[in-house]
Amino acid sequence: MTWEYRVIHINVESGSPPGPPDPKADSERLGGALSPDYLKREFPQQYNAEAQKPRHPAEQLQFFLNALGKENWEMVEAAQVGPLLMFFFKRPRREPPKAIDIPDTPPES
């Protein structure tokens, strides 16, 4: 069996986590290219009332790991590399479908 691997890193920084999403601040950060109303309308999952409640980092990580698990990734190790926390995943390599040899000319009758 052959494996494919995926490596994810997380920046580990001290300090408080970022605040809840703010469409006005995000619009300003984009130089006003997208209005706050547009951001709220087009990205409701980002700016709804539920998104305003900060999620604990462990809950965010759990959600992320479960999403990878649904794609059949298995975490095999977590290691600190400098300031980065690295997560190593593996899953069986999906073999590409084998090509079917189709003749250029139809068979003679």
C-alpha positions in Angstrom: 0.0 0.0 0.0 1.2 3.5 -0.8 0.4 6.6 1.3 -0.2 10.2 0.5 0.7 12.8 3.2 -0.5 16.2 4.2 1.2 18.6 6.5 -0.6 21.5 8.2 1.0 24.2 10.3 -0.5 26.5 12.9 1.2 29.7 14.0 1.6 29.6 17.8 1.5 33.1 19.1 1.0 34.4 22.5 -1.6 37.1 23.2 -5.3 37.2 22.9 -7.2 35.6 20.0 -8.6 37.9 17.3 -11.9 39.5 17.8 -15.2 38.5 16.1 -15.6 39.3 12.4 -16.4 43.0 11.7 -17.7 43.8 8.2 -16.8 47.5 8.6 -13.2 46.8 9.7 -12.9 44.2 7.0 -14.2 46.6 4.3 -11.6 49.2 5.5 -8.8 46.6 5.4 -9.8 46.0 1.8 -9.5 49.7 1.0 -13.3 50.0 0.6 -13.4 47.7 -2.4 -16.3 45.8 -0.8 -18.8 47.6 1.3 -19.8 46.3 4.8 -23.3 45.6 3.5 -22.0 43.6 0.6 -19.7 41.6 2.9 -22.6 40.8 5.3 -25.0 39.8 2.4 -22.5 37.7 0.4 -20.8 36.0 3.4 -23.6 35.5 6.0 -21.9 32.5 7.6 -18.9 34.8 8.4 -20.9 37.8 9.8 -24.0 36.2 11.4 -24.8 36.5 15.1 -23.3 33.0 15.8 -20.0 34.1 14.2 -19.8 37.0 16.6 -19.3 34.6 19.5 -15.6 33.7 19.8 -14.9 30.0 19.6 -12.3 28.5 21.9 -9.1 27.5 19.9 -9.6 23.8 20.9 -13.1 23.9 19.4 -11.8 25.4 16.2 -9.1 22.8 16.0 -11.5 20.0 16.7 -13.8 21.2 13.9 -10.8 21.3 11.5 -9.5 17.9 12.5 -13.0 16.3 12.1 -13.3 17.9 8.6 -10.0 16.2 7.6 -11.2 12.9 9.1 -14.2 13.0 6.8 -11.7 13.1 3.9 -10.1 10.0 5.4 -7.0 11.8 6.6 -5.5 10.3 9.8 -3.3 12.4 12.0 -0.1 10.5 12.8 1.9 13.1 14.6 2.0 16.7 15.9 5.4 18.3 16.4 6.7 21.8 17.2 9.1 23.1 14.5 10.4 26.5 15.6 7.3 28.7 16.2 5.1 26.4 14.1 3.0 23.6 15.4 3.0 21.0 12.6 0.3 18.3 12.1 1.2 15.3 9.9 -1.6 13.3 8.3 -1.7 10.3 6.0 -4.2 8.3 4.1 -4.0 5.4 1.5 -3.1 6.8 -1.9 -6.1 6.7 -4.2 -4.9 4.9 -7.4 -6.0 6.7 -10.5 -8.4 4.7 -12.7 -6.6 2.5 -15.2 -6.7 3.7 -18.8 -8.8 1.6 -21.2 -7.2 0.9 -24.5 -9.6 1.9 -27.3 -8.6 1.0 -30.8 -8.4 3.9 -33.3 -10.4 2.0 -35.9 -13.7 0.1 -35.4 -13.5 -3.7 -35.6 -14.3 -5.2 -39.0 -17.5 -7.1 -39.3 
